[in-house]
Amino acid sequence: MMWKEKYKIGVPLVDQQHEELFKRVSEFIQTVQKKGIWTEKLDKVKETMAFMQEYVVVHFHDEEVYQEEVEYPERESHKQDHTQFKEAVGNYVNRFKEEGYSEELVQEFSGKLVAWLIMHVAAKDQKIGEYVDAQERGEL
C-alpha cells in the first residue's frame, strides 16, 4: 500500500502527515504479513499502535484547524469521521490489552487501518483540496 502523488490535497503540512501515515501503515502491514515468528513481530505492532494513537490526534487537529481556516463546508461531518476513527483505534488498544496481541486480532486491525486510510485520505480528504482549488479559481 503505497502513497500516491494523486492523494495530495495541496496543503504541505497535511500532505506530509498523510505520507507519513501511509509509510507507517505500509511498514506495519509488511511486518504483520511476512513469514516469521509472531512473538518477534510484537514490538513493531506495539510501536505502530502507539504511533497511531499519538499521530492521528496531532494530524486530525492540524487538518481540522486548516478546514476552519478555509471555512470548508463539510468540516463537521469530517470531524465526526476523525472522532470515529480515534474511537476505533482506542477500541483496538483496549482489546489488545484484554485479549493480547493475537495474530488474528492484529490482522483485523491492519485491515481496518488500510481500508480507513484509503477511504478517508483518498476520498474524503481529496474533497478539501478540490474545495480550496475551486475557491482559488473564484468558483465559490
Buried (B, 14 or more C-beta within 10 A) or exposed (E): BEBEEEBBBEBEEBBEBBBBBBEBBBEBBEBBEEEEEEEEBBEBBEBBBEBBBEBBEEBBEBBBEBBEEBEBEEBEEBBEBBEEBBEBBEEBBEBBEEEEBEEEBBEEBBEBBBEBBBEBBBEBBBBBBEBBEEEEEEEE
